[in-house]
Amino acid sequence: MSEGIKDRASLSEAAAQSRASVLRSRAESYIALSRHDAAIADLTESIALTPDNARAWRLRGESHRVTERYEVALEDFDEALRLEPDSAYALGSRGQTYAAMGRLEEAMDDFDHALTLSPDSLWILEAKADVLTDLDRLDEALEEHAKIIALNEDLPYSWVARGDLYQRMNLYVEAIADYAKALEIDPEHVRALSRRGEALRMSERYEEALADLNRALDLDPDNDRAFGSRGAVLSELGDNEGALRDLERAIELDEEYIWAYRVRGEIYQELERHEEAVSDFTRALHLEFGD
């Protein structure tokens, strides 16, 4: 229970309504501060005081979702939607919860319903595009990304997200163009630099890739993915010592970075350091397949 309440039953109806309202408002600030347990405590009391307030159930569901308490999040969103069936926010958030649980078709149903109510909601469009990608419905995901960009061309994240999808589809020219658009908007966008560096590497444009990855690491010295990609680029440029240093750093930053183990294993193999190669390939197999 939140601080300061002595006897909830003694509150008049007006006082209970007032207290519940302040608790909901404070909970929203707690959520903005990522203090989700405090938000849940306030919202739980608010719900006890005014159980028919859909916003309280919706906000508590969101805090449960963000803290990966998915089953109780679903219960909260279900109740919010019972009270307010046309809440695009609750539908979108429940869809995100279903997606996190791997219940992708149910997520799609919620996103589609939410978008009939709020067709220009960027975050719901983004969540739907992510689920379409997970369902391997990549052309449909591209259509959603096009809608997102059409709604606001000034968001670098939207260009990066579509660039990532193009890269997944091995459409590197298109990916590089989208990352370039993101960097026109924000020249220090680390993910755009890192991902463009990777797309350039896949296009065998190694010097350009190296420039992007160097810049990404200048801006974010602990970016494990940029270290991994730069290690692969340095190997292609014949600098195996530099490549091994970068891949070692990538693995220090993420001990479960499967791709880095595989690339480092290939470099060890090329250098005829076969015991080390076997160790890295074994680790990669264990991480990916449990061998």
C-alpha positions in Angstrom: 0.0 0.0 0.0 1.2 3.5 -0.7 2.6 5.7 2.0 0.3 7.8 4.2 -3.0 5.9 4.2 -4.2 4.8 7.6 -7.8 3.6 7.2 -9.0 3.4 3.6 -12.5 2.3 4.7 -12.9 5.6 6.6 -12.6 7.7 3.5 -15.7 9.3 2.1 -16.5 8.5 -1.6 -15.3 12.0 -2.7 -12.0 11.6 -0.7 -11.5 8.1 -2.1 -12.0 9.4 -5.7 -9.6 12.3 -5.0 -6.9 10.0 -3.4 -7.2 7.5 -6.3 -6.8 10.3 -8.8 -3.6 11.5 -7.2 -2.2 8.0 -6.9 -2.8 7.4 -10.6 -1.1 10.7 -11.5 1.9 9.8 -9.2 2.1 6.4 -10.8 2.4 7.9 -14.2 5.4 9.9 -13.0 6.9 6.7 -11.5 6.4 5.0 -14.8 8.2 7.8 -16.6 11.1 7.4 -14.1 11.0 3.6 -14.7 10.1 3.0 -11.0 7.6 0.4 -11.9 7.2 -1.3 -8.5 6.3 2.0 -6.9 3.8 2.6 -9.8 2.3 -0.8 -9.3 1.9 -0.1 -5.5 0.1 3.2 -6.2 -2.1 1.7 -8.9 -3.0 -1.2 -6.7 -4.3 1.1 -4.0 -6.0 3.3 -6.6 -7.8 0.3 -8.0 -8.9 -0.8 -4.5 -10.4 2.7 -4.1 -12.0 3.0 -7.5 -12.0 -0.4 -9.2 -14.0 0.9 -12.3 -11.2 3.2 -13.5 -9.9 1.7 -16.7 -6.8 4.0 -16.8 -5.5 2.5 -13.5 -5.8 -1.0 -14.8 -4.2 0.0 -18.1 -1.3 1.8 -16.4 -0.7 -1.1 -14.0 -0.8 -3.5 -16.9 1.9 -1.5 -18.6 4.2 -1.6 -15.6 3.7 -5.3 -15.3 4.5 -5.7 -19.0 7.6 -3.6 -18.8 8.8 -5.7 -15.9 8.1 -8.9 -17.8 5.2 -10.0 -15.6 3.2 -10.9 -18.6 0.4 -13.0 -17.2 -0.6 -10.4 -14.6 -0.2 -7.7 -17.3 -2.7 -9.6 -19.5 -5.2 -9.8 -16.6 -4.9 -6.0 -16.1 -5.3 -5.2 -19.8 -8.3 -7.6 -20.0 -10.0 -5.7 -17.2 -9.1 -2.3 -18.7 -10.7 -3.4 -22.0 -13.7 -4.8 -20.2 -14.2 -1.3 -18.8 -13.1 0.6 -21.9 -13.4 -1.7 -25.0 -12.2 0.9 -27.5 -9.0 1.8 -25.8 -6.3 1.7 -28.6 -3.6 2.1 -25.9 -4.8 -0.9 -23.9 -5.2 -3.0 -27.1 -1.7 -2.0 -28.3 -0.1 -2.7 -25.0 -1.9 -6.1 -24.7 -0.7 -6.8 -28.2 2.9 -6.1 -27.1 2.4 -8.4 -24.2 1.1 -11.2 -26.4 4.1 -10.6 -28.7 6.6 -10.9 -25.8 4.9 -14.2 -24.9 5.3 -15.5 -28.4 1.5 -15.4 -29.0 1.9 -13.6 -32.3 -1.5 -14.1 -33.9 -3.2 -12.8 -30.8 -0.9 -9.8 -30.9 -1.8 -9.2 -34.5 -5.5 -9.2 -33.7 -5.0 -6.6 -31.0 -2.8 -4.4 -33.2 -5.3 -4.5 -36.1 -8.2 -3.6 -33.8 -6.1 -0.8 -32.2 -5.3 0.6 -35.6 -8.9 0.8 -36.6 -9.3 3.1 -33.6 -6.1 5.0 -34.0 -4.7 4.5 -37.5 -1.8 7.0 -37.1 -0.4 5.6 -33.8 3.3 5.2 -34.6 4.1 2.9 -31.7 1.3 0.5 -32.6 2.4 0.5 -36.2 6.0 -0.2 -35.1 4.9 -3.0 -32.8 2.8 -4.5 -35.6 5.7 -4.3 -38.0 7.9 -6.1 -35.5 5.4 -9.0 -35.2 5.0 -9.2 -39.0 8.8 -9.6 -39.1 8.8 -12.3 -36.5 6.1 -14.1 -38.5 8.4 -13.8 -41.6 5.8 -11.7 -43.4 8.5 -9.3 -44.5 6.7 -7.6 -47.4 3.8 -6.7 -45.1 6.3 -5.5 -42.5 7.8 -3.2 -45.1 4.3 -1.8 -45.9 3.9 -0.9 -42.2 7.3 0.8 -42.1 6.4 2.8 -45.2 3.3 4.1 -43.3 5.4 5.0 -40.3 7.9 7.0 -42.3 5.1 8.7 -44.3 3.6 9.9 -41.0 6.8 11.4 -39.7 9.9 11.5 -41.9 11.9 13.3 -39.2 12.3 10.3 -36.8 15.7 8.7 -37.4 14.6 5.6 -35.5 12.0 4.9 -38.2 14.5 4.9 -41.0 16.9 2.7 -39.0 14.1 0.2 -38.3 13.3 -0.1 -42.0 17.0 -0.3 -42.8 17.3 -3.2 -40.4 14.5 -5.0 -42.1 16.0 -4.4 -45.5 19.3 -5.7 -44.2 17.5 -8.8 -42.9 16.1 -9.3 -46.5 19.7 -8.9 -47.8 18.7 -5.7 -49.6 21.8 -3.8 -48.7 21.5 -0.9 -51.1 18.1 -0.1 -49.7 19.3 -0.6 -46.1 22.3 1.7 -46.6 20.0 4.4 -48.1 17.7 4.3 -45.1 20.6 4.5 -42.6 21.9 7.5 -44.6 18.5 9.2 -44.2 18.6 8.6 -40.4 22.1 10.1 -40.3 21.0 13.2 -42.2 18.6 13.8 -39.4 21.0 12.8 -36.6 24.7 12.5 -37.7 25.6 10.9 -34.3 22.9 8.2 -34.4 25.1 5.3 -33.2 22.8 2.4 -34.3 22.5 3.9 -37.8 26.3 4.2 -38.0 26.8 0.7 -36.7 24.2 -0.9 -38.9 25.3 1.0 -42.0 28.8 -0.2 -41.3 27.5 -3.8 -41.2 25.5 -3.3 -44.4 28.6 -1.8 -46.1 30.6 -4.8 -44.9 28.1 -7.2 -46.5 28.4 -5.1 -49.7 32.2 -5.6 -49.5 32.7 -1.8 -49.1 35.2 -2.4 -46.3 36.9 1.0 -46.0 33.5 2.8 -45.8 32.3 0.2 -43.3 35.4 0.8 -41.2 34.8 4.6 -41.2 31.2 4.1 -39.9 32.2 1.6 -37.3 35.0 3.7 -36.0 32.6 6.6 -35.7 30.1 4.5 -33.9 32.7 3.3 -31.4 33.9 6.9 -30.9 30.4 7.7 -29.8 29.7 4.5 -27.9 32.9 2.8 -26.8 31.0 -0.2 -25.3 29.0 -1.1 -28.4 29.5 -4.8 -28.6 27.8 -5.1 -32.1 30.0 -2.4 -33.5 33.1 -4.2 -32.2 32.0 -7.4 -33.7 31.3 -5.9 -37.1 34.6 -4.0 -37.1 36.4 -7.2 -36.2 34.9 -8.8 -39.3 35.9 -5.8 -41.4 39.5 -5.8 -40.1 39.8 -9.5 -40.9 38.6 -8.8 -44.5 41.2 -6.0 -44.7 44.0 -8.4 -43.6 44.4 -7.2 -40.0 43.7 -10.3 -38.1 45.4 -9.1 -34.9 43.1 -6.1 -34.9 40.2 -8.3 -35.7 40.9 -10.6 -32.8 41.2 -7.7 -30.4 37.8 -6.3 -31.5 36.1 -9.7 -31.3 37.6 -10.4 -27.9 36.2 -7.0 -26.7 32.8 -7.8 -28.3 32.7 -11.1 -26.3 33.8 -9.4 -23.1 30.8 -7.0 -23.5 28.4 -9.9 -24.3 29.5 -13.4 -23.4 26.6 -14.8 -25.4 27.4 -13.1 -28.7 27.1 -16.1 -30.9 28.1 -14.5 -34.2 31.4 -13.1 -32.6 32.4 -16.6 -31.5 31.8 -17.9 -35.0 33.8 -15.1 -36.7 36.6 -15.4 -34.3 36.6 -19.2 -34.8 37.0 -18.7 -38.5 39.9 -16.3 -38.0 41.6 -18.8 -35.7 41.0 -21.5 -38.3 42.6 -19.4 -41.0 45.6 -18.8 -38.7 45.7 -22.6 -38.1 45.1 -22.0 -34.3 42.7 -25.0 -34.4 42.3 -25.6 -30.7 41.1 -22.0 -30.2 38.9 -22.4 -33.3 37.3 -25.6 -31.9 36.7 -23.8 -28.6 34.9 -20.9 -30.2 32.8 -23.1 -32.5 31.9 -25.3 -29.6 30.8 -22.2 -27.6 28.7 -21.0 -30.5 27.0 -24.3 -30.9 26.3 -24.5 -27.2 24.8 -21.0 -27.1 22.6 -21.5 -30.2 21.6 -25.2 -29.9 22.5 -26.2 -26.4 25.1 -28.7 -27.5 
